[in-house]
């Protein structure tokens, strides 16, 4: 399990979409841990990174990737910490809209500048439509503060860096050593707010185990593997499945209500994702469908 098998574009799209769905379940689990286990969001992120690294390193046995530890790991930590800071300043809806809405545009711009990926009109049109759907999905938010907007944009920039920097890197080693580097960065902040959960020990362990195995180790491995054959812009748009899945879980399991505008936003978002996936398979949007050549700089 040292190298990612060659994937088709169709498989890459499935990998990235599955990763986004898994990430969407992680939000609900993290919320339960935060409420019942009295764990801060940063502490939840630390444990998911630490356990995710242990799980992957147990099966990968790859040599340390210092690029993943020193670049990808800190970027993943900044993405998580800045996102939670944005939530604290502006609320979940606004922080999600800015972070997930800005990410596809930042990835498209970064891919053009650093990787030479052409910005196809179809991909950009899908990204714009998806952002509109996301805005409807999280509609009804309060006015954003400068601090909330700044933290959310920082989270989107860090996510974009991860997406662009991991193009062509082995999925297993990148995820494992990226988690290790991210956990090291989050440890001081998590320790300051308390590392150990309270409440029912067995429940907390099971929730942390799921969070580490599915929305972390498995999801990031699938995402990084999919990035080898899917463009960064396409991957970032498909990642918008995450808030959609989180909204569905909120309605189905947590008793939350959805307005007509939010339901329409979900429909618009799904149409954008379907349009982009169909175009990607037909080769219409610009994409880097081959892994980076050996020795090629990815960012």
C-alpha positions in Angstrom: 0.0 0.0 0.0 2.9 2.3 -0.8 1.6 3.7 -4.1 -1.9 4.8 -5.2 -3.2 2.6 -8.1 -3.8 4.3 -11.4 -7.3 5.8 -11.3 -9.7 6.8 -14.1 -11.3 10.2 -14.0 -14.6 8.6 -13.1 -13.0 6.9 -10.1 -11.4 10.1 -9.1 -14.8 11.9 -9.0 -16.2 9.1 -6.9 -13.3 9.3 -4.5 -13.6 13.0 -4.0 -17.4 12.9 -3.7 -17.2 10.1 -1.1 -14.6 12.1 0.9 -17.0 15.1 0.9 -19.9 12.9 2.1 -17.7 11.5 4.9 -16.6 15.0 5.9 -20.3 16.0 6.2 -20.9 13.3 8.8 -17.9 14.5 10.8 -19.5 17.8 11.6 -22.4 16.1 13.5 -20.0 13.8 15.4 -17.8 16.8 16.3 -20.8 18.7 17.6 -21.8 15.8 19.8 -18.3 15.6 21.2 -18.3 19.3 21.8 -21.6 19.3 23.6 -21.6 16.0 25.5 -17.8 15.5 25.9 -17.1 19.2 26.6 -14.2 19.1 24.0 -13.3 22.4 22.3 -13.4 22.4 18.5 -9.6 22.6 18.4 -9.3 19.6 20.7 -11.7 17.6 18.5 -9.5 18.5 15.5 -6.4 17.5 17.4 -7.7 14.1 18.3 -9.0 13.4 14.8 -5.6 14.3 13.3 -3.7 12.3 15.9 -5.8 9.2 15.6 -6.0 9.5 11.9 -2.2 9.6 11.6 -1.9 6.5 13.8 -4.4 4.6 11.8 -2.8 5.4 8.4 0.8 5.0 9.6 -0.2 1.5 11.0 -1.0 0.3 7.4 1.1 2.6 5.2 4.6 2.2 6.7 5.9 4.9 4.4 9.0 7.0 4.9 8.4 10.4 6.5 7.2 13.0 4.0 8.7 16.2 5.2 6.8 18.2 2.6 3.5 16.8 4.1 4.7 17.3 7.7 6.0 20.9 7.2 3.6 22.2 4.5 0.4 20.1 4.3 0.1 19.5 8.0 0.3 23.1 9.2 -2.0 24.2 6.3 -4.6 21.6 7.5 -4.3 22.8 11.1 -4.7 26.4 10.0 -7.8 25.5 7.9 -9.4 23.8 10.9 -8.5 26.4 13.5 -9.4 29.4 11.3 -12.7 27.8 10.4 -13.7 27.3 14.0 -12.5 30.9 14.8 -14.7 32.1 12.0 -17.7 30.2 13.4 -17.1 31.8 16.8 -17.0 35.3 15.2 -19.7 35.0 12.6 -21.7 31.8 13.2 -21.8 28.5 11.4 -23.8 29.7 8.4 -21.7 32.7 7.5 -18.4 31.0 8.2 -19.4 28.0 6.0 -20.7 30.2 3.2 -17.5 32.2 3.0 -15.1 29.3 3.5 -16.7 26.8 1.2 -17.8 29.5 -1.3 -14.3 31.1 -1.6 -12.4 27.8 -1.8 -13.3 26.9 -5.4 -12.4 30.3 -6.6 -9.1 30.4 -4.8 -8.2 26.9 -6.0 -9.1 27.9 -9.6 -6.9 31.0 -9.3 -4.0 29.1 -7.6 -4.2 26.3 -10.1 -3.9 28.8 -12.9 -0.9 30.6 -11.4 1.1 27.8 -9.9 0.1 24.7 -11.8 -0.8 26.2 -15.2 -4.4 24.7 -15.1 -6.6 26.6 -17.6 -9.7 28.1 -16.1 -12.4 26.6 -18.3 -15.7 28.4 -18.6 -17.6 25.3 -17.7 -15.7 24.8 -14.4 -16.0 28.4 -13.4 -19.7 28.4 -14.3 -20.3 25.4 -12.1 -18.3 26.9 -9.3 -20.4 30.1 -9.5 -23.6 28.1 -9.5 -22.5 26.0 -6.6 -21.6 29.1 -4.6 -25.1 30.5 -5.2 -26.6 27.2 -4.1 -24.4 27.2 -1.0 -25.5 30.8 -0.1 -29.1 29.7 -0.4 -28.4 26.6 1.7 -27.0 28.6 4.6 -29.5 31.5 4.1 -30.7 33.6 6.9 -27.4 34.3 8.4 -26.6 37.4 10.3 -24.3 40.1 9.0 -20.7 39.1 8.9 -18.0 40.8 11.1 -14.6 41.7 9.6 -12.9 39.2 12.0 -15.4 36.5 11.0 -14.8 37.2 7.3 -11.0 37.3 7.8 -10.9 34.0 9.7 -13.2 32.3 7.1 -11.1 33.5 4.2 -7.9 32.3 5.9 -9.5 28.9 6.3 -10.4 28.9 2.6 -6.9 29.9 1.6 -5.4 27.1 3.8 -7.8 24.6 2.2 -6.8 25.8 -1.2 -3.1 25.4 -0.4 -3.7 21.8 0.7 -5.6 21.1 -2.5 -2.9 22.5 -4.7 0.1 21.3 -2.8 -1.0 17.7 -2.7 -1.5 17.3 -6.5 0.7 14.3 -7.6 1.7 13.3 -4.1 1.1 9.7 -2.8 -2.3 9.7 -1.1 -1.4 7.4 1.8 1.8 9.1 2.9 0.5 12.6 2.3 -2.6 12.0 4.5 -0.7 10.2 7.3 2.2 12.6 7.6 0.0 15.6 7.0 -2.1 14.5 10.0 1.0 14.1 12.1 2.2 17.6 11.3 -1.3 19.0 11.8 -1.7 17.3 15.2 1.7 18.7 16.3 0.5 22.2 15.4 -2.9 21.9 17.1 -1.5 20.3 20.3 -0.6 23.5 22.2 -4.0 25.1 21.4 -5.9 22.0 22.3 -4.0 21.5 25.6 -4.9 25.0 26.6 -8.6 24.3 26.4 -8.5 20.7 27.8 -7.6 17.6 25.9 -9.7 14.9 27.6 -13.4 14.6 27.1 -15.8 14.3 30.0 -19.0 12.3 30.3 -19.6 8.7 29.1 -16.1 7.3 28.3 -17.3 4.5 26.0 -19.4 6.8 23.9 -16.6 9.3 23.6 -14.1 6.7 22.5 -16.5 5.3 19.9 -17.2 8.8 18.6 -13.5 9.6 18.4 -12.8 6.3 16.7 -15.4 7.0 14.0 -14.2 10.6 13.6 -10.6 9.4 13.1 -11.4 6.4 10.9 -14.1 7.7 8.5 -14.2 11.5 8.1 -10.5 11.7 8.7 -8.2 8.8 7.6 -10.5 7.4 5.0 -11.9 10.7 3.7 -8.6 12.4 3.3 -7.0 9.4 1.7 -9.8 9.3 -0.9 -9.5 13.0 -1.4 -5.8 13.0 -2.0 -6.1 10.0 -4.2 -8.8 11.6 -6.3 -6.7 14.7 -6.7 -4.2 12.7 -8.8 -6.7 12.6 -11.7 -9.2 15.4 -10.9 -8.4 19.1 -11.2 -8.2 21.1 -8.0 -11.1 23.3 -9.1 -13.4 20.3 -9.7 -12.4 18.7 -6.4 -13.1 21.9 -4.4 -16.5 22.2 -6.0 -17.4 18.6 -5.3 -16.3 19.2 -1.7 -19.4 21.4 -1.4 -21.2 18.1 -0.8 -19.9 18.4 2.8 -22.3 21.2 4.0 -25.1 19.6 2.0 -24.7 16.3 3.8 -24.3 18.1 7.1 -27.7 19.8 6.5 -29.4 16.5 5.6 -28.1 15.0 8.8 -29.3 18.0 10.8 -32.8 17.6 9.4 -32.9 13.8 9.6 -31.2 13.1 12.9 -31.0 16.4 14.9 -34.5 17.7 14.3 -33.5 20.9 12.5 -35.8 22.5 10.0 -35.1 23.5 6.4 -36.8 26.5 4.7 -37.9 26.5 1.1 -35.0 28.7 0.2 -32.5 26.3 1.7 -34.2 23.3 -0.1 -33.9 25.3 -3.3 -30.2 25.9 -2.6 -29.6 22.2 -2.1 -31.2 21.5 -5.5 -29.1 24.2 -7.1 -25.9 22.8 -5.5 -26.7 19.3 -6.7 -27.4 20.5 -10.2 -24.0 22.3 -10.2 -22.2 19.2 -9.0 -24.0 17.0 -11.5 -23.1 19.4 -14.4 -19.5 19.6 -13.3 -19.1 15.8 -13.0 -20.7 15.2 -16.4 -18.5 17.8 -18.0 -15.4 16.4 -16.3 -16.1 13.0 -17.7 -16.6 14.5 -21.2 -13.3 16.4 -20.9 -14.9 19.9 -21.2 -13.5 21.7 -18.1 -9.8 22.1 -17.9 -8.2 19.6 -15.6 -4.9 18.0 -14.9 -5.8 14.4 -15.5 -2.3 13.0 -15.1 -0.2 12.9 -11.9 2.5 15.5 -11.6 5.7 14.4 -13.3 8.5 13.3 -11.1 10.4 16.3 -9.8 7.7 18.8 -10.9 6.9 21.5 -8.4 3.2 21.3 -7.3 2.8 24.7 -5.7 
